Amino acid sequence: MVSPMEKKGDRLRDNLARNIKRAREKLGYTQQELSERADLSSGHMNDLEQGRKWVSAETLQRVADALMVDPWMLLLPEASGDQTAQYDLLTSFASRIKDNVNTTVAETLRELLRPPRS
């Protein structure tokens, strides 16, 4: 007999698998490219996308970073209709924010590290 907790765990694993694949395909990455970006073996990435393995918090963060999303976004349930559009908008927005922050930090560091002008 399967406990309610196991069913919830299965749903989360299914959500994770589906969302990793969706985000990877949206970015145009192959599984091999994503596994390299996340510093995971291609077999491990395949197991994650097939829902055969669960992830540690560290692995979830590495996969999310490689996909340019926040880790919690990979655990969201399947969206339908308007929810799919909202999910895509949310992931796109999060990615743009992350890019803007990275650009701002890089520019600030360059400015701070620039030799003083004579």
N, C-alpha and C positions, 0 to 999 in steps of 0.2 A: 504494500500500500504506500502511495506517495503522499508525503505530508504537505500541508499548505505552504510551508517554508520552502520545500524543494520546488514546488510549482512556481513560486515567486522567483526563486533563483534561476529556474529554467527560462522564465520570461525575461528576466534581466539579461541573461546570457544571449537569448535570441535577439533582444533589442540591441545589445552591443554588437553582435555579429552583423545584423542588418545595417546598423548605422555606420559601422566601419566601412563596409562595402559601399554604401551609398556615398559617403564622404570621399572615399578613395576614387570612385568613378567620377564624381563631380569634379575632382581636381585633375582627372586624367592620368592618375598614377596606376601602374601595374602593381600587383601584389609584391613583386620583387622590389620595385622602387619604394613602396611604402615600408617594407620590412627594413630596407637599408636606412631610410630616413629615421625610423624608430629604433634602429640598432637591435633588431630582432631577427632570428632566422626566418627564412621564407616558409619553412614548415610550421613554425609557431604562428606566423601571421595567417597562414592558411587555416590552421586549427581555430584561431580566433574568429575568422570570417565564417567558418562553417559551424560555429557554436559548439565545438568539441572541447574547448578549454575555457577556463575562467582566467581572469587577470589579477595580478597584484596591483596595488595602488600605483606603484612605480611604473609598471608596464602600461597601465591605463593612461598615466600622464605622458609617457613617451609616445604612445600612439596618438593621443590627442594633440600633442605638440606637432607631430609629423603631419597631422591633418589640419592644423591651424584652427582647432576648436578647443573649447573648454571640456575637460573630462566628463562633466555631468551631461553634456549634450549627447554623448555617445550612449547614454543609458536611457534616453527618452523612449517612450513607447511609440509604436508605429503610428504615424499620422495619416489622416485621410482627408481628401478634399482640401478645404481651406487650411487645415492644420499642416499639410505638406508645404504649402506656400509659406505659411508662417515659420515653419522649421527652416526652410531654405533661406528666408529673409533673415532669420535670427543667426544662422550660421554664417551667412554672408556679412552681416553687420559685425559679428564678433571677430571675424577674420580681418575686416577693415580696421576695426579698433586696434587689434593687435599689431597690424602693419603700421598704423599711425603712431602708436606708442613706440615701437621699435625704431621708426624713423626719427622721432623726436629725441629719443634717448641717444641715438647715434650722432645726431647733429649737436646735441648738447655736449656730449663727450668730446667730439672733435673741437668744439669751441673752447672747452675747458683745457684741453691738452695742446692747443695751438701755442706755439712759442710767442712770448710777448713781442709786440711791435716796438721797434726802436724809435 
